[in-house]
Amino acid sequence: MTTPLEANKAIVRRFIEEVVNGRKPAAADEFIAADSRDHTLPPNLPPNREGVKLVMGMINSAFPDMHYTIEDMVAEEDKVVMRFTRRGTHLGALFGMPPSGRAVEWRGMDFFRLADGKIVEHWANFDQLGMMTQLGAKLEFPAPPVAKA
């Protein structure tokens, strides 16, 4: 017998395998509620299922060999949390950055809230600085302030 926690984890795992790793953004409709809220999307995209499909299309274009590996998955109440590693080769433009041809790897965590068998909210935290550095972004950091004696 499958518990609600196991069922939620299975939904999220299928979403990652079929939609993300399977590169089928349109299949997100099966896993994400129409009135979902994604708290992680770039500000110029709608913060819902349609925005998820758009950003996935951009990522698939920039990293055609991207693979998302679930390292850990924990479920409690209506939430599923995952620690992940993503790997891919930057072969297409990404948010105005031309392709670098570089292989990149970054880690992070995804947080999903589910209701009625669908993802209704999503948050993520990942190593954006590490990813951008691997892509060759020229990042400048100000010098630390000098302590006064």
Secondary structure, 3 states (H helix, E strand, C coil): CCCHHHHHHHHHHHHHHHHHHCCCHHHHHHCEEEEEEECCCCCCCCCCHHHHHHHHHHHHHHCCCCEEEEEEEEEECCEEEEEEEEEEECCCCECCECCCCCEEEEEEEEEEEEECCEEEEEEEEECHHHHHHHCCCCCCCCCCCCCCC
